[in-house]
């Protein structure tokens, strides 16, 4: 069987029949194709074959009228006087310009009667165009099998003969069919003179630049050496058009022709992208306006490039990508014909957001939490609800009031660069942060993100060192500055590398620096009032579908660099993994986290075990504080009512016996067990901030505790 040698692909400049109407690719709905879908119909070639016999229409009538005058006993009427196909003697040429006029007026009724008159046919044969037997009996059998009305010793009308001619052509094996009536001594012999299609010997495909050669080869592989069947050819063309449609590509088979020698010529039309332009629209009027974003900042986000065959699916992904920049309110793509070039011009309409906004607010989550605590006290009694500390996702104890101020500009310099300035102030903790982010460094082709951060924070030190006697508070103050670079390096994988400097120390509730806690455990590694650390950071993240309940893996490494003698030198490794699985209405979630620190590090940086995002049933950090840790968790969530879900869970955590190796052994001084487990049940409610999680858990000491979290569990 001939292989690749018979398949030849060529590119040519084609005029693509583009639609004059504009069609939009919008992020809210699917868009219709730019140009009408070309449906190859076998009737196109079939009709062409039938047209080759049209010239014999008058000849058939003349022949039969002549035979009627010669043998009047054979005819009772002028048979087939208005046939669209004609019967002729094989030795008489057909008149190419003869056309049978349709009857008018009073002749119409007579013509109608004549059409229904029948003539007796004694024999029916299928022959080639020279009147000889076909070389291939299988093709003769195909033609005979297609006949329905034309049988030996049957009385036929012109309409019935015409319908059988159509049936032979429609079988797909023949390019022409001419019925011929021959007068014999035994009666009228009806011969269908057919011309079979050629045997398929090769393929020429023009204009197919993105269609894989192997796809074409596989589509025609079974046809080599066989007579071309028009219907089979139609199926192949449908499969080619389907390949383009499945991929959202602007391409189709626009022409097909069977050349001499059995070579099939396919003409494929593919609409390439000519130009891509950005048009800014006013938010209120929808009219074109001047944008603040630089067009090149948007264009470099697009995967659709000039010269590519336009893909609607790729265009939709580009719309989604521009929307995720966070600076656009609405995005759509309009493809239009690029003159007579057979290409398309793309116009991306964008509506910009108001990209800078300040706000001041009180933390409404606190109000919600306090109301929940109040209801718990009313329903369950003060003994159950007392001393229940409710903590946020970031493990900060909520106490009293908290006020926030933030200023954000999401499109600095019109380059999608973001500036965030925020201040949160509570009775115990506070954080002031300035963050400048460039989502895509100019001139970089790897989509590298750069983030520069300065932060001054004060957080409770209870995770490791616990509350001091007399309800005095110990807080950890940190001044941090650093730069980080992030980029995707494989599908679903991304990496981050950075350099961060941290100045950290402990203070009492009056704000005075301290170096030891109540139990004389050191609060710094250097013995000074603060520790200086320069961290080299590396993090690799894998995300599955992007759903927070799907598979996830995070590996993090921090290396302390002792550039100066007093700077800390240590290495910290940390890993988290999560796997979700849906079985019917149930969602199973397994998670694991673990880590280890080697070297001289600040005691308050030890791994804290226990709490809302660790082992539920315990207070934050109440299980242990160690150089090493491991925590495993299993959950089963199930729908309850609308956005409310129920869940049952079990957690286990341990410091792997590393608690005493932390400087000062703060866990041993507070009699933390070092390992423990918890189990319980809870509810989840969707909110703009993520799921609100209210859970009740028992620990291995049979003590119960409420937990409240915002967002998915880490």
MARMI-192915 format. One record per residue (C-alpha): residue number from 1; y, x, z. Coordinates in steps of 0.25 Angstrom, whole numbers, plus 5000, padded with zeros to 4 digits. Each point is the difference from the previous one (the first is absolute). Layout:
num|north|east|up
NUM|Y|X|Z .
...
% end
This chain:
num|north|east|up
1|5000|5000|5000 .
2|5014|5006|4996 .
3|5008|5003|5013 .
4|5014|5005|5002 .
5|5001|5005|4986 .
6|5001|4985|4995 .
7|5011|4997|5009 .
8|5014|5005|4997 .
9|5013|4997|5008 .
10|5013|5001|4993 .
11|5014|4997|5005 .
12|5010|4994|4991 .
13|5014|4994|5001 .
14|4998|4985|5001 .
15|5009|4988|5001 .
16|4995|4992|5012 .
17|5002|4985|5000 .
18|5009|4999|5012 .
19|5004|4986|5006 .
20|5015|4997|4998 .
21|5000|4995|5014 .
22|5002|5008|5013 .
23|4990|5000|5010 .
24|5002|5004|5015 .
25|4991|5009|5009 .
26|5004|4995|5013 .
27|4995|5004|5014 .
28|4998|4985|5003 .
29|4992|4995|4988 .
30|4991|5005|4988 .
31|5007|5001|4987 .
32|4995|4996|4986 .
33|4998|5010|4990 .
34|5011|5006|4991 .
35|4994|4996|4987 .
36|4991|4988|4996 .
37|4985|5003|5003 .
38|4993|5003|4987 .
39|4987|4992|4999 .
40|4991|5005|4989 .
41|4993|4988|4994 .
42|4988|5002|4991 .
43|5005|4988|4992 .
44|5011|5010|4995 .
45|4990|5008|4992 .
46|4991|4988|4998 .
47|5012|4993|4993 .
48|5003|5012|4992 .
49|4986|5000|4995 .
50|5001|4985|4997 .
51|5013|5002|4992 .
52|4992|5009|4990 .
53|4993|4988|4995 .
54|5012|4991|4999 .
55|5002|5004|4986 .
56|4988|4992|4996 .
57|5004|4987|5004 .
58|5004|4994|4986 .
59|4989|5008|4993 .
60|4990|4992|5009 .
61|5006|4987|4995 .
62|5000|5004|4986 .
63|4986|5004|5000 .
64|4995|4988|5006 .
65|5008|4991|4991 .
66|4995|5008|4988 .
67|4986|4998|5005 .
68|5002|4985|5002 .
69|5004|4999|4985 .
70|4988|5008|4996 .
71|4990|4993|5010 .
72|5007|4986|5004 .
73|4986|4996|5006 .
74|5002|5010|5011 .
75|5014|4995|5004 .
76|5005|4986|5005 .
77|5014|5005|5003 .
78|5009|5012|4999 .
79|4994|5007|5012 .
80|5008|5010|5008 .
81|5013|4998|4993 .
82|5009|5004|5012 .
83|4992|5011|5006 .
84|5006|5012|5007 .
85|4989|5008|4996 .
86|4993|5000|4986 .
87|4987|5001|4994 .
88|4999|5008|4987 .
89|4991|5006|4991 .
90|4998|5015|5002 .
91|5003|5003|4986 .
92|5014|4993|5000 .
93|5012|5007|5006 .
94|5008|4993|5011 .
95|5014|4997|4997 .
96|5009|5007|5010 .
97|5012|4991|4998 .
98|4993|4987|5000 .
99|5004|4990|5011 .
100|4994|4986|5002 .
101|5012|4991|5002 .
102|4998|4989|5011 .
103|4999|4986|4995 .
104|5013|4992|5002 .
105|5003|4985|5000 .
106|4989|4991|4995 .
107|4991|5012|4996 .
108|4998|5003|5015 .
109|4991|4989|5002 .
110|4991|5004|4988 .
111|5000|5014|5004 .
112|4996|4996|5014 .
113|4988|4993|4994 .
114|4997|5011|4991 .
115|4999|5010|5012 .
116|4989|4992|5006 .
117|4991|4999|4987 .
118|4988|5009|5001 .
119|4992|5008|4990 .
120|4985|5003|5002 .
121|4997|5014|5002 .
122|4986|5005|4996 .
123|5000|5014|5005 .
124|5008|5009|5009 .
125|5001|5015|5000 .
126|5007|5011|5006 .
127|5003|5012|4990 .
128|5009|5012|4999 .
129|5013|4999|4992 .
130|4992|5004|4987 .
131|4990|4988|5002 .
132|4989|5010|5005 .
133|4992|4999|5012 .
134|5006|5007|5012 .
135|4994|5014|5004 .
136|5000|4996|5014 .
137|4992|4988|5004 .
138|5006|5000|5014 .
139|5013|4997|4994 .
140|4995|4989|4991 .
141|4993|4994|5012 .
142|5013|5000|5007 .
143|5007|4993|4989 .
144|4989|4990|4998 .
145|5000|4997|5015 .
146|5015|4997|4999 .
147|4998|4989|4990 .
148|4999|4986|5007 .
149|5002|4990|4988 .
150|4996|5007|4988 .
151|4985|4999|4999 .
152|4991|4998|4988 .
153|4999|4986|4995 .
154|5012|4995|5007 .
155|5012|4992|4995 .
156|5013|5008|5004 .
157|5015|4998|5000 .
158|5010|5010|4997 .
159|5004|5000|5015 .
160|4986|5003|5004 .
161|4999|5012|4991 .
162|5014|5005|5004 .
163|4995|4999|5015 .
164|4988|5008|4997 .
165|5008|5011|4993 .
166|5008|5000|5013 .
167|4988|5002|5008 .
168|4995|5011|4992 .
169|5013|5008|5001 .
170|5001|4996|5015 .
171|4987|5007|5003 .
172|5008|5013|4999 .
173|4991|5008|4990 .
174|5006|4996|4987 .
175|5014|5003|4994 .
176|4999|4989|4989 .
177|4991|4988|4996 .
178|5001|4993|4987 .
179|4992|4987|4997 .
180|4995|4999|4986 .
181|4993|4988|4994 .
182|4990|5003|4989 .
183|4994|4989|4991 .
184|4985|5001|4998 .
185|4990|4992|4994 .
186|4995|4997|5014 .
187|5014|4995|5005 .
188|5012|5007|5006 .
189|4998|5014|5007 .
190|5010|5003|5010 .
191|5002|5015|5002 .
192|5008|5007|5011 .
193|5005|5013|4995 .
194|5003|5008|5012 .
195|5006|5014|5002 .
196|4995|5007|5013 .
197|5009|5008|5008 .
198|4999|5015|4999 .
199|4991|5008|5010 .
200|5009|5007|5011 .
201|5001|5015|4997 .
202|5012|5004|5008 .
203|5013|4996|5007 .
204|5014|5004|4999 .
205|5009|4996|5011 .
206|5015|5002|4999 .
207|5011|4999|5010 .
208|4991|5000|5012 .
209|5006|5011|5009 .
210|4995|4996|5014 .
211|4987|4992|4996 .
212|4989|5010|5003 .
213|4991|5004|4988 .
214|4988|4998|5008 .
215|5003|4986|5002 .
216|5001|4998|4985 .
217|4988|5008|4998 .
218|4992|4991|5009 .
219|5005|4987|4995 .
220|4995|5004|4985 .
221|4988|5008|5004 .
222|4990|4989|4997 .
223|5006|4997|4987 .
224|4998|5013|4992 .
225|4991|4997|4988 .
226|5000|4985|5001 .
227|5008|4990|4992 .
228|5013|4997|5006 .
229|5000|4987|5007 .
230|5014|4994|5001 .
231|4997|4992|5013 .
232|4995|5013|5006 .
233|5012|5007|4996 .
234|5009|4989|5006 .
235|4992|5002|5013 .
236|5003|5015|5000 .
237|5015|4998|4997 .
238|5001|4990|5012 .
239|4994|5011|5009 .
240|5010|5010|4995 .
241|5012|4990|5002 .
242|4993|4997|5014 .
243|5000|5015|5003 .
244|5015|5000|4998 .
245|5002|4987|5008 .
246|4992|5004|5012 .
247|5009|5012|5002 .
248|5013|4992|4997 .
249|5003|5009|4988 .
250|5008|4995|4988 .
251|4990|5003|4989 .
252|4991|4992|4991 .
253|4992|5000|4987 .
254|5010|4996|4989 .
255|4992|5001|4988 .
256|4986|5002|4995 .
257|4994|5004|4986 .
258|4987|5003|4994 .
259|5002|5011|4990 .
260|4991|5005|4989 .
261|4988|5008|5005 .
262|4998|4991|5012 .
263|5011|5006|5008 .
264|5008|4991|5010 .
265|5014|5002|5002 .
266|5007|4996|5013 .
267|5015|5000|5001 .
268|5004|5000|5015 .
269|5014|4997|5004 .
270|5005|5007|5014 .
271|5014|4998|5005 .
272|5005|5013|5005 .
273|5012|5001|5010 .
274|5013|5004|4993 .
275|5011|5000|5010 .
276|5001|4996|5015 .
277|5013|4996|5006 .
278|5005|4995|5013 .
279|5009|4988|5001 .
280|5007|4996|5014 .
281|5002|4985|5002 .
282|5010|4994|5010 .
283|4993|4994|5012 .
284|5008|4987|4999 .
285|5003|4998|4986 .
286|4988|5007|4993 .
287|5010|5006|4990 .
288|4999|5015|4996 .
289|5008|5009|5010 .
290|5002|5015|5004 .
291|4989|5004|5009 .
292|5001|5010|5012 .
293|4986|5006|4997 .
294|4999|5011|4990 .
295|4991|4996|4988 .
296|4992|5012|5000 .
297|4996|4998|5015 .
298|4993|4987|4995 .
299|4995|5005|4987 .
300|4992|5011|5007 .
301|4993|4990|5008 .
302|4994|4994|4987 .
303|4986|5004|4995 .
304|5003|4994|4987 .
305|5006|5010|4991 .
306|5006|5001|4986 .
307|4989|5001|4989 .
308|4989|4993|5008 .
309|4994|4987|4996 .
310|5006|4990|5009 .
311|4991|4994|5011 .
312|5004|4987|5007 .
313|4992|5004|5012 .
314|5006|5014|5001 .
315|5014|4993|4998 .
316|4996|4991|5012 .
317|4997|5012|5008 .
318|5013|5007|4997 .
319|5007|4987|5004 .
320|4993|5001|5014 .
321|5003|5014|5001 .
322|5015|4998|4998 .
323|5000|4989|5010 .
324|4993|5009|5011 .
325|5012|5009|4999 .
326|5006|4990|5009 .
327|5014|5000|4993 .
328|4997|4989|4990 .
329|5000|4985|5002 .
330|4994|4996|4987 .
331|4994|5007|4988 .
332|4995|4996|4987 .
333|4996|5006|4986 .
334|5004|4994|4987 .
335|4993|5006|4988 .
336|5006|4998|4986 .
337|4997|5004|4986 .
338|5007|5013|4996 .
339|5005|4996|4986 .
340|4989|5001|4989 .
341|4994|5013|5006 .
342|4988|4993|5006 .
343|5004|5004|5014 .
344|5006|4994|5012 .
345|5012|5002|5008 .
346|4999|4998|5015 .
347|5012|4995|5009 .
348|4998|5000|5015 .
349|5009|4990|5007 .
350|5003|5004|5014 .
351|5008|4993|5011 .
352|5004|5009|5011 .
353|5000|4997|5015 .
354|5011|5002|5010 .
355|4995|5014|5004 .
356|5008|5003|5012 .
357|5000|4991|5013 .
358|5003|5002|5015 .
359|4995|4991|5011 .
360|5000|4999|5015 .
361|4989|4991|5006 .
362|4993|4998|5013 .
363|4985|5002|4999 .
364|4995|4986|4998 .
365|4985|5005|5002 .
366|5004|5003|5015 .
367|5004|4985|5001 .
368|4987|4995|4994 .
369|4992|5009|5009 .
370|5008|4996|5012 .
371|4997|4985|4997 .
372|4985|5003|4998 .
373|5000|5007|5013 .
374|5007|4988|5006 .
375|4989|4990|4994 .
376|4989|5009|5005 .
377|5005|5000|5014 .
378|5002|4985|5000 .
379|4986|4997|4994 .
380|4991|5011|5006 .
381|5008|5003|5013 .
382|5008|5011|5005 .
383|4988|5008|5005 .
384|4995|5001|4986 .
385|5013|5003|4993 .
386|5006|5009|5010 .
387|5002|5015|4997 .
388|4995|4997|4985 .
389|5009|5010|4992 .
390|5001|4995|4986 .
391|5002|5012|4990 .
392|5004|5001|4986 .
393|4993|5006|4988 .
394|5006|5013|5003 .
395|4996|5001|5015 .
396|5014|4998|5006 .
397|5000|4992|5012 .
398|5009|4988|4998 .
399|5009|4998|5012 .
400|5013|4992|5001 .
401|5009|5000|4988 .
402|5001|5009|4988 .
403|5011|5000|4989 .
404|4999|5006|4986 .
405|5010|5004|4990 .
406|4997|5005|4986 .
407|5007|5004|4987 .
408|4993|5001|4987 .
409|5003|5004|4986 .
410|4989|4999|4991 .
411|5006|5006|4987 .
412|5008|5012|5004 .
413|5007|5006|4988 .
414|4993|4990|4991 .
415|4987|5008|5000 .
416|4992|4991|5009 .
417|5002|5010|5012 .
418|5000|4993|5013 .
419|5008|5003|5013 .
420|4997|4993|5013 .
421|5007|5002|5013 .
422|4995|4992|5012 .
423|5002|4999|5015 .
424|4991|4993|5010 .
425|5003|4999|5014 .
426|4993|4994|5012 .
427|5000|5001|5015 .
428|4990|5012|4999 .
429|4998|5005|4986 .
430|5009|5003|4989 .
431|5000|5006|4986 .
432|5011|5004|4990 .
433|4995|5004|4987 .
434|5006|5004|4986 .
435|4991|5001|4988 .
436|5003|5003|4986 .
437|4989|4998|4990 .
438|4999|5004|4985 .
439|4988|4992|4995 .
440|4999|5009|4988 .
441|5006|5013|4999 .
442|5007|5002|4987 .
443|4994|5009|4990 .
444|4986|4999|5007 .
445|4989|4994|4991 .
446|4990|4997|5012 .
447|5009|4989|5007 .
448|5002|5009|5012 .
449|5008|4993|5011 .
450|5009|5007|5009 .
451|5004|4996|5014 .
452|5010|5006|5010 .
453|5001|4995|5014 .
454|5008|5002|5013 .
455|4996|4993|5012 .
456|5004|4999|5015 .
457|4990|4992|5008 .
458|4997|4997|5015 .
459|4986|4993|5002 .
460|4992|4997|5013 .
461|4991|5011|5004 .
462|4990|4990|5006 .
463|4989|5002|4990 .
464|4996|5014|5005 .
465|5007|5001|5014 .
466|5000|4986|5004 .
467|5011|4993|5009 .
468|5005|5008|5011 .
469|4999|4996|5015 .
470|5011|4990|5004 .
471|5001|4995|4986 .
472|5008|5011|4995 .
473|5000|5003|4985 .
474|4997|5012|4993 .
475|5005|5001|4986 .
476|4998|5010|4988 .
477|5012|5004|4992 .
478|4998|5006|4986 .
479|5010|5005|4990 .
480|4993|5001|4987 .
481|5004|5005|4986 .
482|4992|5002|4988 .
483|4997|4999|4985 .
484|4987|4994|4994 .
485|4995|4999|4986 .
486|4990|4990|4995 .
487|4993|4997|4987 .
488|4988|4993|4994 .
489|4989|5010|4996 .
490|4989|4991|4996 .
491|4998|4985|4999 .
492|5001|4994|5013 .
493|5002|5013|5007 .
494|5014|5006|5004 .
495|5004|5012|5007 .
496|5012|5004|5009 .
497|5004|5014|5004 .
498|5012|5003|5009 .
499|5007|5009|5010 .
500|5005|4994|5013 .
501|5008|5006|5012 .
502|4999|4994|5013 .
503|5008|5002|5013 .
504|4993|4992|5011 .
505|5000|4999|5015 .
506|4998|4990|5012 .
507|5011|4993|5008 .
508|5000|4991|5013 .
509|5006|4986|5001 .
510|5014|5006|5002 .
511|4999|5009|4988 .
512|4998|5013|5007 .
513|4991|5010|4993 .
514|4987|5002|5007 .
515|4988|5010|4998 .
516|4989|4994|5009 .
517|4996|4986|5004 .
518|4997|4994|5013 .
519|4986|5006|5000 .
520|5006|5014|4997 .
521|4994|4999|4986 .
522|5009|5008|4990 .
523|5008|4992|4990 .
524|5002|5011|4990 .
525|4991|5011|4995 .
526|5011|5011|5000 .
527|5003|4998|5015 .
528|5015|4997|4996 .
529|5007|4987|5000 .
530|4997|4998|4985 .
531|4990|5005|4990 .
532|5004|5005|4986 .
533|4990|4997|4989 .
534|5000|5003|4985 .
535|4989|4991|4993 .
536|4994|5002|4987 .
537|4994|4987|4996 .
538|4990|4995|4990 .
539|4994|4986|4998 .
540|4991|4994|4990 .
541|4999|4985|4999 .
542|4989|4991|4993 .
543|5003|4985|4998 .
544|4990|4991|4993 .
545|5006|4987|4995 .
546|5013|5001|5008 .
547|4996|4989|5009 .
548|5002|5004|5014 .
549|4986|4995|5003 .
550|4994|5008|4989 .
551|4994|5014|5000 .
552|5009|5011|5005 .
553|4999|5015|5004 .
554|5011|5009|5005 .
555|4999|5014|5004 .
556|5011|5007|5007 .
557|5002|5015|5004 .
558|5012|5006|5007 .
559|5001|5015|5002 .
560|5010|5006|5010 .
561|5007|5012|4994 .
562|5004|5010|5011 .
563|5012|5006|4992 .
564|5006|5003|5014 .
565|4992|5005|5012 .
566|5004|4988|5008 .
567|4996|4990|4989 .
568|4987|4993|5002 .
569|4987|5004|4992 .
570|4989|4990|4998 .
571|4992|4992|4990 .
572|4998|4985|5000 .
573|4990|4992|4992 .
574|5000|4985|4999 .
575|4992|4990|4992 .
576|4999|4985|4998 .
577|4991|4992|4992 .
578|4998|4985|4998 .
579|4990|4992|4992 .
580|5002|4985|4997 .
581|4989|4990|4995 .
582|5001|4985|4996 .
583|4987|4992|5002 .
584|5003|4986|4997 .
585|5012|4995|5009 .
586|4998|5012|5010 .
587|5007|5013|4999 .
588|4993|5012|5006 .
589|5009|5012|5004 .
590|4994|5013|5005 .
591|5010|5011|5004 .
592|4999|5014|5005 .
593|5010|5011|5005 .
594|4999|5014|5006 .
595|5007|5013|5002 .
596|5001|5013|5006 .
597|5010|5010|5004 .
598|4999|5016|5001 .
599|5010|5009|5006 .
600|5012|4998|5009 .
601|5007|4986|4999 .
602|5009|4991|5009 .
603|4992|4992|5010 .
604|5007|4987|4995 .
605|4994|5002|4986 .
606|4986|4998|5005 .
607|4991|4989|4994 .
608|5002|4988|5008 .
609|4988|4990|5000 .
610|5001|4985|5004 .
611|5009|4989|4996 .
612|5003|4990|4989 .
613|4997|5010|4989 .
614|4989|5007|5007 .
615|4991|4994|5010 .
616|5004|4986|5004 .
617|4998|4995|5014 .
618|5007|5013|5005 .
619|5015|5003|5002 .
620|5006|5010|4990 .
621|4994|5014|5002 .
622|4992|4995|5012 .
623|4986|5004|4995 .
624|5004|5015|4999 .
625|5009|5011|4994 .
626|4993|5012|4994 .
627|5000|5011|4990 .
628|4989|4992|4992 .
629|4997|4986|4998 .
630|4992|4990|4993 .
631|5002|4985|4999 .
632|4992|4989|4993 .
633|5002|4986|4998 .
634|4993|4988|4993 .
635|5006|4986|4997 .
636|4996|4987|4994 .
637|5012|4991|4995 .
638|4998|4985|4996 .
639|5010|4990|4995 .
640|5004|4989|5010 .
641|5012|4992|4995 .
642|5009|5003|4989 .
643|5006|5014|5002 .
644|4993|5001|5014 .
645|4988|5009|5001 .
646|4990|5002|5011 .
647|4993|5013|5004 .
648|4990|5006|5009 .
649|5000|5015|5002 .
650|4994|5012|5008 .
651|5006|5014|5002 .
652|4995|5013|5006 .
653|5008|5013|5002 .
654|4998|5014|5007 .
655|5007|5013|5002 .
656|4987|5007|4997 .
657|5002|5007|5014 .
658|5012|5007|4996 .
659|5010|4994|5010 .
660|4999|5012|5010 .
661|5004|5009|4988 .
662|5014|4994|4999 .
663|5010|5008|5007 .
664|5001|4995|5015 .
665|4989|4990|4997 .
666|5009|4987|5001 .
667|4988|4991|4997 .
668|4992|5006|5012 .
669|5012|4999|5009 .
670|5001|4985|4997 .
671|4985|4998|5001 .
672|4998|4995|4986 .
673|4985|4998|4996 .
674|5001|5008|4987 .
675|4992|4990|4993 .
676|4999|4985|5000 .
677|4997|4987|4991 .
678|5006|4986|4999 .
679|4997|4987|4993 .
680|5007|4987|4998 .
681|5006|4990|4991 .
682|5013|4997|4994 .
683|5009|4992|4989 .
684|5008|5005|4988 .
685|5012|4993|4994 .
686|5007|5005|4987 .
687|5014|5003|5002 .
688|5011|5007|4992 .
689|4997|5013|5008 .
690|4985|4999|4998 .
691|4990|4994|5008 .
692|5003|4996|5014 .
693|4988|5003|5009 .
694|4998|4994|5013 .
695|4987|5005|5007 .
696|4993|4999|5013 .
697|4990|5011|5003 .
698|4991|5004|5012 .
699|4997|5015|5003 .
700|4987|5006|5006 .
701|5006|4998|5014 .
702|5000|4985|4997 .
703|5015|4999|5001 .
704|5007|4992|4989 .
705|5013|5002|4993 .
706|5009|4994|4989 .
707|5005|5008|4988 .
708|5010|4997|4990 .
709|5002|5007|4987 .
710|5009|4999|4988 .
711|4993|5005|4987 .
712|4986|5004|4997 .
713|4993|5008|5010 .
714|5000|5015|4997 .
% end
